[in-house]
């Protein structure tokens, strides 16, 4: 991370920190500041936690950096290093040391997702770097069958849209491989479509997003697939399949979805996969305070229950069986 020192009118020195490096729901070791109208305003105190919703707020406001005071640089950098290691180690403990490289690549993709999402309009150059990282990740994920199960065990469950996008992408290519999609380009399209599926939500006021009972929220929610597809469609070197995934990820097998009420085979198959992955992660996050086995049971159950309604029944049946195998003991019902 390059260090560019800025000073305020009182001579205090500040250093920018990319928001992609921050970890939500962890106690900060130093205050963080926002630079607004050339003034440095304290946003969080030391020992405060940075909520997932605040990371979404930074993306919404196109903020690529927060600031810390120069005197706090050394302990803050050490904290970031420790948080990165802790985050990676927790997932590696779940999936096995042999998959550490895959976990680290997923973290790199997450950081580039933040870089891409914090632009006022997505930049083709940054998106192309993200695409290269996605290719590197998928290449490693395809190397062994074991990695299929690993993909659905390396999820970071919080309400940040960036983390939800990564989770959805990982789950989506697991589902795609289960359904027989081994073509590298297809897996890349699925991953990129999953990363961008909720992009349009990121530019909507948090006040609107938090008021889910309002008419404004309903309108924004119904519009976000088309707006997202339009934004992604402006990027160079992004295939049409990616925009179709973004536009159709809320279509339902029985025709009750949106924006176009597509039905059955009229829905792009890759979009149907991302739709299942999206719902899976949403339900998991809603149940994140439960034991893992209960969290994953709930997520699997919703796909099982909605086959033939929201989801293609043949796809859903194969995916459910594969998820049960992937999570093993998490899904085995308790005796008695």
Rosetta blueprint (number, residue, H / E / L):
1 X L
2 X L
3 X L
4 X L
5 X E
6 X E
7 X E
8 X L
9 X L
10 X L
11 X L
12 X L
13 X E
14 X E
15 X E
16 X E
17 X E
18 X E
19 X H
20 X H
21 X H
22 X L
23 X L
24 X L
25 X L
26 X L
27 X E
28 X L
29 X L
30 X L
31 X L
32 X E
33 X E
34 X E
35 X E
36 X E
37 X L
38 X L
39 X E
40 X E
41 X E
42 X E
43 X E
44 X E
45 X L
46 X L
47 X L
48 X L
49 X E
50 X L
51 X L
52 X H
53 X H
54 X H
55 X H
56 X H
57 X H
58 X H
59 X H
60 X H
61 X L
62 X L
63 X L
64 X L
65 X E
66 X E
67 X E
68 X E
69 X E
70 X H
71 X H
72 X H
73 X H
74 X H
75 X H
76 X H
77 X H
78 X H
79 X H
80 X H
81 X H
82 X H
83 X H
84 X H
85 X H
86 X H
87 X H
88 X H
89 X H
90 X H
91 X H
92 X H
93 X H
94 X H
95 X H
96 X L
97 X H
98 X H
99 X H
100 X H
101 X H
102 X H
103 X H
104 X H
105 X H
106 X H
107 X H
108 X H
109 X H
110 X H
111 X H
112 X H
113 X H
114 X H
115 X H
116 X H
117 X H
118 X L
119 X L
120 X L
121 X L
122 X L
123 X L
124 X H
125 X H
126 X H
127 X H
128 X H
129 X H
130 X H
131 X H
132 X H
133 X H
134 X H
135 X H
136 X H
137 X H
138 X H
139 X H
140 X H
141 X H
142 X L
143 X L
144 X L
145 X L
146 X H
147 X H
148 X H
149 X H
150 X H
151 X H
152 X L
153 X L
154 X L
155 X L
156 X L
157 X L
158 X L
159 X L
160 X L
161 X H
162 X H
163 X H
164 X H
165 X H
166 X H
167 X H
168 X H
169 X H
170 X H
171 X H
172 X H
173 X H
174 X H
175 X H
176 X H
177 X H
178 X H
179 X L
180 X L
181 X L
182 X L
183 X L
184 X H
185 X H
186 X H
187 X H
188 X H
189 X H
190 X H
191 X H
192 X H
193 X H
194 X H
195 X H
196 X H
197 X L
198 X L
199 X H
200 X H
201 X H
202 X H
203 X H
204 X L
205 X L
206 X H
207 X H
208 X H
209 X H
210 X H
211 X L
212 X L
213 X L
214 X L
215 X H
216 X H
217 X H
218 X H
219 X H
220 X H
221 X H
222 X H
223 X H
224 X H
225 X H
226 X H
227 X H
228 X H
229 X H
230 X H
231 X H
232 X H
233 X H
234 X L
235 X L
236 X L
237 X L
238 X L
239 X L
240 X H
241 X H
242 X H
243 X H
244 X H
245 X H
246 X H
247 X H
248 X H
249 X L
250 X L
251 X L
252 X L
253 X L
254 X L
255 X L
256 X L
257 X L
258 X L
259 X L
260 X L
261 X L
262 X L
263 X L
264 X H
265 X H
266 X H
267 X L
268 X L
269 X H
270 X H
271 X H
272 X H
273 X H
274 X H
275 X H
276 X H
277 X H
278 X H
279 X H
280 X H
281 X H
282 X H
283 X H
284 X H
285 X H
286 X H
287 X L
288 X L
289 X L
290 X L
291 X L
292 X H
293 X H
294 X H
295 X H
296 X H
297 X H
298 X H
299 X H
300 X H
301 X H
302 X H
303 X H
304 X H
305 X H
306 X L
307 X E
308 X L
309 X L
310 X L
311 X E
312 X L
313 X H
314 X H
315 X H
316 X H
317 X H
318 X H
319 X H
320 X H
321 X H
322 X H
323 X H
324 X H
325 X H
326 X H
327 X H
328 X H
329 X H
330 X H
331 X L
332 X L
333 X L
334 X L
335 X L
336 X L
